């Protein structure tokens, strides 16, 4: 393991996400799994009632809900999500998240290089 992530970037490894998730009774906990080559994977755990206000990122994002339930606001439209749901966020899309109950998610962001195509 490295100081920056739970995975050693030079070695194979297995992480059981449910065991790696660290919940707080009153907050949001994030843990970096990987951050190299323009790809960042972060494990998040939200206490019920916690939220991230509307923001946007220049990276493409994939959000996989691992446990619990939440509500994502995507470009102003509220969408309830639960374990097993996968969300795609194109770059610069305004979004927010609110924990309707304690939940965990895996966020993967991909920083695209100039000239990258969607083919």
N, C-alpha and C positions, 0 to 999 in steps of 0.2 A: 504494500500500500504506500501511497505517497501522501505528503501533507496536503496536496490539493484535491485529491479524490480518493474514494474508497477502493478503486481499482488501481493496480500497478499497471501503467500503460505498456510495459514491456513483457508482461506475463499473462497467460490465460487466467481466468478466475470466475468464480460463481458467487453471487450474492443473492440471498433469499430476501426479496424486497420487504415482505411482511416483518421479518426479524430486524432488518436494517432501519425500518421506519421508527422514528422517535417522536412520540406525541408529547405535547405540553398541555396541561389542563386549561391554559388561558392564552395560548399564543400560536405562532406558526414556527415550525422547525424545518430547516432545509439542510440537506446533506448532498454535497457534490459526489456524483458517481464517476463522472468522466468529463474532462475539459481539454480536448486536444483536436487539432486539425479542423477547427471551425465548428465542431460539434460539442455541445455541452449537455449533459444529462444530470438532472437534479431531482432528488426525491424530496417531496414536501409532505408535511403532516399539519393539518389545520385543526384547531379546537373548534367546537361548535360556536357559531356566531362570529368567527374571525373573517376578515375580508381583505382583499387587495383592491384599492380604488382603481378607477379606469386609468389605463396606461397603454402604451404601444411600444413595440421593439422593432428594430430594423431586421431582426432575424426571423426566419420561418420557424414556427413552433408546432410541436405535436404534444398534446396533453392526454395522458392515459389515466383515467380514474381507477385507482386500485382498490379502494375501500370507501364505504360511507356514501355521502351524497352532498352535492353542492349546486350552486346556480352560477353559470357563466353568463355574463353579458357580453355579447359579440356585436360590435358596431351598433349598440343601442338596443339589441333584441335579447331578452332574457331566455335562457335555455337551461332547464333542470338536467343535471347529469348524475349518474350513479356508477357504481363499480362495473367495469367492463366497457364503459363508453370511451371513445377516442375522438379528440377534437383536433382539427387542423386549423392553424391560424396563419394566414399569409402575412408576409412582412408588413409592418406599419398598421395593422388592424387594431383599432381601439378595443380594449377588452377589460373586464373586471371579473372578480370571483368572490363569492360569498359562501361560507360553509353553513349549509342548512342543518348539518349535523357534523360530527367529527368525520373527517375524510382524509385520504391520502391520494397523492397523484405523482406520476412520473412526468416531468417536463423535459422534452428534448428540443433544444434550439439548434438551428443550422444556420450558420452565417454564410450566406451565399457569396461567391466571388463574382466580380463583374464579368459579364459575358456568359454566365451560366444560363442554360435554357431549361425549360420544364419538360423536355422530351424524355 
